[in-house]
């Protein structure tokens, strides 16, 4: 039994009444619920079927949020790894390593710390501003909610500099810290931008 457009709309309205606010979540749930009802051999009304699925509906949104969050974190780590094995990234990684080492050799500690803070701030806030540029569009999509958490780990390098200050006085720790901090922030920024663009494309398909 195929559901009519009116029945599909009824499912959507039912989900809205239950408080499912994200459009992409409702679309997935509609697909699950419609397929389940069509495959059901029980003689029951659509409303009764939906009432029997309330626990499933409520759990779906929470579990989906966690899945999306951790998938974004894994993608950020994959992006970081690319700097060490992808041919198009390796030259940049090598040049960055030499640049950090060269700067550490030539500049006094105070100037270096300032350069480090500025370099990380520029990359980090560029990523955040880029991500927030379509914030209104993303309010209706659950896949956009964990988008900014991509920069959570990269931001630790910037916000924990005060704690790391005693170790930053060590030449080799400073070089490693700066090198990894820049790579983490660039990887996070690239991944945030790419995810944002994919979400924008997805949101356009929802409007069609």
Wavefront OBJ file of the C-alpha trace (Angstrom):
o trace
v 0.000 0.000 0.000
v 1.454 3.317 -1.120
v 0.809 6.389 1.002
v -0.889 9.379 -0.575
v 0.503 12.928 -0.495
v -2.087 13.770 2.147
v -0.863 10.934 4.362
v 2.777 11.993 3.897
v 1.798 15.534 4.900
v -0.058 14.116 7.892
v 3.148 12.378 9.054
v 5.089 15.645 8.681
v 2.463 17.574 10.656
v 2.490 14.863 13.326
v 6.282 15.141 13.680
v 6.027 18.926 13.994
v 3.452 18.514 16.777
v 5.885 16.172 18.543
v 8.512 18.904 18.445
v 10.755 17.598 15.651
v 11.933 21.003 14.421
v 14.727 20.157 11.977
v 13.653 19.737 8.350
v 16.279 17.118 7.483
v 15.332 15.005 10.520
v 11.651 15.086 9.533
v 12.480 14.040 5.963
v 14.407 10.999 7.187
v 11.722 10.118 9.698
v 8.983 10.455 7.091
v 10.894 8.007 4.881
v 11.329 5.528 7.762
v 7.759 5.814 9.000
v 6.132 5.727 5.584
v 8.148 2.654 4.557
v 7.359 0.965 7.877
v 3.642 1.658 7.603
v 3.521 0.499 3.973
v 5.297 -2.757 4.920
v 3.145 -3.315 8.007
v 0.703 -6.184 7.702
v -1.387 -4.993 10.619
v -4.773 -3.468 9.949
v -4.394 -0.101 11.694
v -4.899 3.576 11.077
v -1.903 5.763 10.256
v -2.453 7.770 13.433
v -2.325 4.632 15.581
v 0.827 3.484 13.804
v 2.528 6.829 14.466
v 1.538 6.733 18.142
v 3.211 3.337 18.448
v 6.430 4.859 17.076
v 6.722 7.822 19.475
v 9.700 6.338 21.359
v 11.467 5.611 18.066
v 10.839 9.165 16.841
v 12.135 10.749 20.033
v 15.299 8.595 20.091
v 16.002 9.094 16.392
v 16.840 12.793 16.642
v 19.202 12.320 19.617
v 21.073 9.388 18.095
v 21.357 11.134 14.733
v 22.870 14.224 16.391
v 25.606 12.131 18.037
v 26.319 10.268 14.812
v 26.708 13.509 12.862
v 28.940 15.074 15.531
v 31.391 12.175 15.629
v 31.414 11.804 11.847
v 32.488 15.472 11.583
v 35.258 14.900 14.133
v 36.544 11.860 12.213
v 36.539 13.844 8.984
v 38.632 16.580 10.623
v 41.232 14.001 11.673
v 41.259 12.535 8.146
v 41.804 16.018 6.747
v 44.723 16.528 9.126
v 46.261 13.189 8.111
v 46.149 14.260 4.451
v 48.885 16.823 5.145
v 51.271 13.912 5.707
v 50.422 11.557 2.841
v 48.518 13.408 0.081
v 50.953 14.566 -2.650
v 49.207 17.922 -3.079
v 49.526 18.697 0.664
v 53.021 17.383 1.399
v 54.940 20.374 -0.124
v 52.938 22.752 2.086
v 53.602 20.593 5.168
v 57.356 20.598 4.468
v 57.441 24.356 3.827
v 55.456 25.033 6.997
v 57.893 22.950 9.028
v 60.878 24.845 7.622
v 59.131 28.210 8.107
v 58.337 27.497 11.760
v 61.894 26.298 12.421
v 63.395 29.310 10.619
v 61.177 31.793 12.504
v 62.063 30.183 15.816
v 65.761 30.554 15.068
v 65.603 34.211 14.015
v 63.055 35.817 16.334
v 63.242 36.506 20.104
v 60.790 34.597 22.303
v 58.354 37.484 22.931
v 58.041 38.333 19.245
v 57.595 34.648 18.396
v 54.783 34.220 20.901
v 52.964 37.201 19.404
v 53.432 35.845 15.864
v 52.132 32.456 17.030
v 49.009 33.976 18.588
v 48.313 36.140 15.539
v 48.812 33.294 13.057
v 46.489 30.957 14.939
v 43.887 33.668 15.546
v 43.696 34.588 11.866
v 43.171 30.969 10.775
v 40.766 30.138 13.588
v 38.523 33.178 13.272
v 38.525 32.947 9.473
v 37.081 29.444 9.840
v 34.447 30.561 12.356
v 33.385 33.586 10.276
v 33.199 31.415 7.165
v 31.001 28.933 8.988
v 28.647 31.565 10.411
v 28.122 33.310 7.070
v 24.953 31.252 6.424
v 23.861 30.786 10.007
v 20.166 31.560 9.333
v 19.969 28.902 6.620
v 21.387 26.302 8.986
v 18.913 26.832 11.830
v 16.419 24.415 10.254
v 18.951 21.636 9.623
v 20.263 19.252 12.258
v 23.321 18.396 10.148
v 24.454 22.020 10.594
v 24.230 22.087 14.389
v 27.578 20.352 15.137
v 29.322 22.172 12.281
v 31.200 24.620 14.506
v 32.407 21.865 16.845
v 34.850 20.931 14.074
v 37.013 23.793 15.369
v 36.793 22.687 19.020
v 40.044 20.708 19.012
v 42.014 23.203 16.869
v 40.909 26.029 19.170
v 42.544 24.325 22.168
v 45.972 25.258 20.827
v 45.002 28.926 20.946
v 43.154 28.924 24.266
v 45.668 26.740 26.147
v 48.740 28.803 25.356
v 48.772 30.247 28.861
v 48.949 26.779 30.394
v 51.586 25.672 27.877
v 53.766 28.781 28.367
v 56.445 27.096 30.555
v 56.979 24.431 27.883
v 56.906 26.937 25.020
v 60.230 28.277 26.271
v 61.756 25.015 25.073
v 62.851 25.423 21.454
v 61.728 22.005 20.229
v 58.409 22.027 22.060
v 57.685 25.485 20.646
v 58.395 24.327 17.075
v 56.226 21.207 17.475
v 53.412 23.181 19.146
v 53.322 25.869 16.439
v 53.608 23.383 13.586
v 50.769 21.159 14.850
v 48.615 24.106 15.896
v 48.714 25.616 12.409
v 48.016 22.269 10.721
v 45.106 21.495 13.066
v 43.532 24.911 12.486
v 43.973 24.773 8.716
v 42.579 21.219 8.575
v 39.610 22.274 10.710
v 39.012 25.387 8.594
v 39.079 23.427 5.329
v 36.758 20.756 6.706
v 34.344 23.352 8.119
v 34.232 25.187 4.787
v 33.690 21.979 2.791
v 30.972 20.742 5.122
v 29.269 24.133 5.017
v 29.218 24.093 1.206
v 27.772 20.570 1.150
v 25.079 21.574 3.632
v 24.207 24.606 1.513
v 23.830 22.376 -1.552
v 21.663 19.997 0.462
v 19.489 22.861 1.730
v 18.889 23.955 -1.872
v 17.529 20.500 -2.738
v 15.119 20.752 0.186
v 13.713 24.008 -1.214
v 12.979 22.538 -4.637
l 1 2 3 4 5 6 7 8 9 10 11 12 13 14 15 16 17 18 19 20 21 22 23 24 25 26 27 28 29 30 31 32 33 34 35 36 37 38 39 40 41 42 43 44 45 46 47 48 49 50 51 52 53 54 55 56 57 58 59 60 61 62 63 64 65 66 67 68 69 70 71 72 73 74 75 76 77 78 79 80 81 82 83 84 85 86 87 88 89 90 91 92 93 94 95 96 97 98 99 100 101 102 103 104 105 106 107 108 109 110 111 112 113 114 115 116 117 118 119 120 121 122 123 124 125 126 127 128 129 130 131 132 133 134 135 136 137 138 139 140 141 142 143 144 145 146 147 148 149 150 151 152 153 154 155 156 157 158 159 160 161 162 163 164 165 166 167 168 169 170 171 172 173 174 175 176 177 178 179 180 181 182 183 184 185 186 187 188 189 190 191 192 193 194 195 196 197 198 199 200 201 202 203 204 205 206 207 208
